[in-house]
Amino acid sequence: MGLILENVFLSESGRIMCMKFRSLIIKNIFRNKSRSLLAKVGIAIGAATILGLGLVTDGLAASTQQALTAGAADFTVLPSSLIRV
């Protein structure tokens, strides 16, 4: 048995209007093709940005740790969440 999403509204004339959200969602995606495409592109750019920043951050932490230990220094770079005061 499928899930049917419905919402009931009362119109100005007092009539009850039912709107099937699933069909409305699908219709609006195909009606506004350019807006849907722009939304998809925006989501893709946001996801790529977050992934890229995470990779850059990890690379910087690793290279900093490597540079500090290469000179036989006794420094260790730790995230602030691991430091207890």
N, CA and C atoms as a LAMMPS dump frame, in Angstrom:
ITEM: TIMESTEP
0
ITEM: NUMBER OF ATOMS
255
ITEM: BOX BOUNDS ff ff ff
-5.0000000000000000e+02 5.0000000000000000e+02
-5.0000000000000000e+02 5.0000000000000000e+02
-5.0000000000000000e+02 5.0000000000000000e+02
ITEM: ATOMS id mol type element x y z
1 1 1 N 0.849 -1.166 0
2 1 2 C 0 0 0
3 1 3 C 0.9 1.235 0
4 2 1 N 0.657 2.154 -0.936
5 2 2 C 1.483 3.339 -1.077
6 2 3 C 1.056 4.45 -0.134
7 3 1 N 1.972 5.336 0.09
8 3 2 C 1.714 6.487 0.948
9 3 3 C 1.214 7.631 0.094
10 4 1 N 0.059 8.163 0.398
11 4 2 C -0.502 9.283 -0.338
12 4 3 C -0.472 10.491 0.58
13 5 1 N 0.264 11.509 0.144
14 5 2 C 0.371 12.727 0.934
15 5 3 C -0.747 13.668 0.514
16 6 1 N -1.594 14.016 1.423
17 6 2 C -2.697 14.915 1.127
18 6 3 C -2.807 15.959 2.221
19 7 1 N -3.265 17.13 1.838
20 7 2 C -3.526 18.179 2.796
21 7 3 C -4.894 18.754 2.458
22 8 1 N -5.657 19.099 3.445
23 8 2 C -7.013 19.588 3.237
24 8 3 C -7.04 21.074 3.569
25 9 1 N -7.558 21.861 2.611
26 9 2 C -7.686 23.294 2.802
27 9 3 C -9.146 23.688 2.712
28 10 1 N -9.494 24.744 3.387
29 10 2 C -10.844 25.286 3.319
30 10 3 C -10.779 26.553 2.482
31 11 1 N -11.474 26.554 1.344
32 11 2 C -11.425 27.712 0.452
33 11 3 C -12.305 28.837 0.99
34 12 1 N -12.248 30 0.316
35 12 2 C -13.032 31.154 0.756
36 12 3 C -14.527 30.876 0.711
37 13 1 N -14.954 30.063 -0.232
38 13 2 C -16.385 29.763 -0.353
39 13 3 C -16.827 28.683 0.622
40 14 1 N -15.898 28.133 1.413
41 14 2 C -16.253 27.129 2.399
42 14 3 C -16.125 25.707 1.893
43 15 1 N -15.683 25.542 0.644
44 15 2 C -15.529 24.192 0.096
45 15 3 C -14.187 23.61 0.539
46 16 1 N -14.169 22.327 0.773
47 16 2 C -12.946 21.637 1.167
48 16 3 C -12.194 21.244 -0.101
49 17 1 N -10.924 21.643 -0.154
50 17 2 C -10.106 21.348 -1.321
51 17 3 C -8.982 20.413 -0.899
52 18 1 N -8.814 19.308 -1.591
53 18 2 C -7.733 18.367 -1.316
54 18 3 C -6.647 18.545 -2.362
55 19 1 N -5.419 18.548 -1.92
56 19 2 C -4.299 18.72 -2.831
57 19 3 C -3.353 17.548 -2.628
58 20 1 N -3.073 16.838 -3.669
59 20 2 C -2.134 15.727 -3.583
60 20 3 C -0.74 16.276 -3.807
61 21 1 N 0.038 16.302 -2.741
62 21 2 C 1.343 16.934 -2.795
63 21 3 C 2.314 16.192 -3.706
64 22 1 N 2.239 14.892 -3.764
65 22 2 C 3.172 14.139 -4.593
66 22 3 C 3.035 14.551 -6.053
67 23 1 N 1.823 14.594 -6.559
68 23 2 C 1.635 14.983 -7.957
69 23 3 C 1.985 16.449 -8.166
70 24 1 N 1.731 17.299 -7.174
71 24 2 C 2.083 18.711 -7.283
72 24 3 C 3.598 18.891 -7.342
73 25 1 N 4.323 18.143 -6.529
74 25 2 C 5.778 18.224 -6.522
75 25 3 C 6.34 17.805 -7.879
76 26 1 N 5.864 16.689 -8.394
77 26 2 C 6.364 16.192 -9.684
78 26 3 C 6.032 17.168 -10.805
79 27 1 N 4.829 17.699 -10.808
80 27 2 C 4.435 18.648 -11.857
81 27 3 C 5.285 19.907 -11.803
82 28 1 N 5.547 20.417 -10.609
83 28 2 C 6.328 21.649 -10.49
84 28 3 C 7.781 21.462 -10.906
85 29 1 N 8.328 20.268 -10.704
86 29 2 C 9.698 20.009 -11.148
87 29 3 C 9.782 20.124 -12.658
88 30 1 N 8.8 19.579 -13.369
89 30 2 C 8.838 19.614 -14.823
90 30 3 C 8.32 20.923 -15.397
91 31 1 N 7.551 21.686 -14.661
92 31 2 C 7.075 22.986 -15.137
93 31 3 C 8.193 24.022 -15.102
94 32 1 N 8.985 23.997 -14.069
95 32 2 C 10.044 24.992 -13.879
96 32 3 C 11.399 24.335 -14.109
97 33 1 N 11.681 24.013 -15.364
98 33 2 C 12.904 23.268 -15.672
99 33 3 C 14.156 24.085 -15.365
100 34 1 N 14.135 25.36 -15.688
101 34 2 C 15.34 26.161 -15.444
102 34 3 C 15.592 26.332 -13.949
103 35 1 N 14.544 26.529 -13.161
104 35 2 C 14.713 26.666 -11.719
105 35 3 C 15.194 25.351 -11.104
106 36 1 N 14.671 24.223 -11.607
107 36 2 C 15.115 22.92 -11.115
108 36 3 C 16.578 22.679 -11.463
109 37 1 N 16.974 23.072 -12.68
110 37 2 C 18.37 22.902 -13.085
111 37 3 C 19.288 23.766 -12.237
112 38 1 N 18.89 25.006 -11.993
113 38 2 C 19.703 25.888 -11.155
114 38 3 C 19.811 25.361 -9.723
115 39 1 N 18.744 24.791 -9.203
116 39 2 C 18.785 24.214 -7.858
117 39 3 C 19.748 23.028 -7.813
118 40 1 N 19.7 22.174 -8.838
119 40 2 C 20.607 21.021 -8.892
120 40 3 C 22.059 21.481 -8.992
121 41 1 N 22.311 22.485 -9.813
122 41 2 C 23.677 23.008 -9.955
123 41 3 C 24.148 23.613 -8.636
124 42 1 N 23.28 24.346 -7.961
125 42 2 C 23.641 24.943 -6.675
126 42 3 C 23.956 23.897 -5.624
127 43 1 N 23.178 22.838 -5.586
128 43 2 C 23.429 21.76 -4.628
129 43 3 C 24.749 21.065 -4.946
130 44 1 N 25.023 20.85 -6.225
131 44 2 C 26.277 20.205 -6.623
132 44 3 C 27.477 21.079 -6.264
133 45 1 N 27.376 22.381 -6.505
134 45 2 C 28.476 23.29 -6.169
135 45 3 C 28.699 23.327 -4.66
136 46 1 N 27.627 23.366 -3.885
137 46 2 C 27.751 23.371 -2.424
138 46 3 C 28.398 22.103 -1.9
139 47 1 N 27.98 20.959 -2.429
140 47 2 C 28.56 19.687 -1.985
141 47 3 C 30.036 19.607 -2.358
142 48 1 N 30.381 20.053 -3.573
143 48 2 C 31.781 20.029 -4.003
144 48 3 C 32.628 20.974 -3.158
145 49 1 N 32.079 22.111 -2.782
146 49 2 C 32.806 23.075 -1.959
147 49 3 C 33.104 22.497 -0.581
148 50 1 N 32.112 21.893 0.031
149 50 2 C 32.305 21.297 1.356
150 50 3 C 33.328 20.165 1.293
151 51 1 N 33.237 19.331 0.278
152 51 2 C 34.193 18.234 0.117
153 51 3 C 35.598 18.778 -0.113
154 52 1 N 35.721 19.781 -0.97
155 52 2 C 37.027 20.368 -1.252
156 52 3 C 37.656 21.006 -0.032
157 53 1 N 36.871 21.745 0.735
158 53 2 C 37.405 22.369 1.95
159 53 3 C 37.849 21.33 2.977
160 54 1 N 37.11 20.251 3.07
161 54 2 C 37.508 19.179 3.979
162 54 3 C 38.828 18.553 3.57
163 55 1 N 39.013 18.335 2.26
164 55 2 C 40.269 17.755 1.78
165 55 3 C 41.436 18.716 1.98
166 56 1 N 41.221 19.996 1.736
167 56 2 C 42.281 20.986 1.925
168 56 3 C 42.671 21.066 3.403
169 57 1 N 41.696 21.051 4.286
170 57 2 C 41.966 21.121 5.72
171 57 3 C 42.776 19.915 6.186
172 58 1 N 42.39 18.74 5.736
173 58 2 C 43.141 17.53 6.105
174 58 3 C 44.566 17.581 5.565
175 59 1 N 44.724 18.057 4.344
176 59 2 C 46.06 18.163 3.747
177 59 3 C 46.936 19.159 4.484
178 60 1 N 46.361 20.296 4.882
179 60 2 C 47.132 21.286 5.628
180 60 3 C 47.56 20.762 6.991
181 61 1 N 46.682 20.061 7.659
182 61 2 C 47.034 19.508 8.97
183 61 3 C 48.151 18.474 8.832
184 62 1 N 48.068 17.636 7.813
185 62 2 C 49.099 16.613 7.619
186 62 3 C 50.434 17.244 7.245
187 63 1 N 50.411 18.251 6.368
188 63 2 C 51.678 18.872 5.961
189 63 3 C 52.296 19.677 7.102
190 64 1 N 51.48 20.292 7.931
191 64 2 C 52.002 21.015 9.087
192 64 3 C 52.65 20.054 10.072
193 65 1 N 51.991 18.941 10.309
194 65 2 C 52.55 17.928 11.209
195 65 3 C 53.863 17.392 10.65
196 66 1 N 53.916 17.161 9.356
197 66 2 C 55.127 16.65 8.729
198 66 3 C 56.257 17.679 8.802
199 67 1 N 55.934 18.95 8.576
200 67 2 C 56.958 19.996 8.619
201 67 3 C 57.511 20.174 10.027
202 68 1 N 56.667 20.052 11.033
203 68 2 C 57.124 20.218 12.41
204 68 3 C 57.963 19.041 12.883
205 69 1 N 57.634 17.846 12.444
206 69 2 C 58.402 16.672 12.871
207 69 3 C 59.647 16.46 12.022
208 70 1 N 59.729 17.072 10.841
209 70 2 C 60.896 16.891 9.967
210 70 3 C 62.138 17.524 10.585
211 71 1 N 61.962 18.62 11.301
212 71 2 C 63.108 19.282 11.92
213 71 3 C 63.397 18.753 13.305
214 72 1 N 62.875 17.607 13.663
215 72 2 C 63.061 16.976 14.961
216 72 3 C 62.544 17.863 16.093
217 73 1 N 61.525 18.64 15.821
218 73 2 C 60.921 19.464 16.861
219 73 3 C 59.952 18.613 17.665
220 74 1 N 59.734 18.997 18.897
221 74 2 C 58.837 18.241 19.76
222 74 3 C 57.455 18.877 19.813
223 75 1 N 56.925 19.233 18.674
224 75 2 C 55.59 19.819 18.599
225 75 3 C 54.637 18.806 18.002
226 76 1 N 53.425 18.827 18.509
227 76 2 C 52.367 17.997 17.954
228 76 3 C 51.144 18.87 17.746
229 77 1 N 50.572 18.786 16.557
230 77 2 C 49.372 19.56 16.245
231 77 3 C 48.164 18.685 16.537
232 78 1 N 47.326 19.139 17.456
233 78 2 C 46.127 18.409 17.831
234 78 3 C 44.914 19.303 17.66
235 79 1 N 43.777 18.715 17.329
236 79 2 C 42.545 19.507 17.292
237 79 3 C 42.204 20.005 18.696
238 80 1 N 41.586 21.163 18.795
239 80 2 C 41.271 21.744 20.106
240 80 3 C 40.293 20.864 20.901
241 81 1 N 39.539 20.004 20.213
242 81 2 C 38.596 19.145 20.941
243 81 3 C 39.314 18.065 21.751
244 82 1 N 40.565 17.767 21.433
245 82 2 C 41.305 16.742 22.16
246 82 3 C 42.122 17.299 23.33
247 83 1 N 42.247 18.607 23.399
248 83 2 C 43.061 19.228 24.451
249 83 3 C 42.211 19.454 25.688
250 84 1 N 42.67 18.945 26.821
251 84 2 C 41.963 19.134 28.083
252 84 3 C 42.757 20.095 28.935
253 85 1 N 42.087 21.074 29.484
254 85 2 C 42.778 22.075 30.302
255 85 3 C 42.48 21.831 31.764
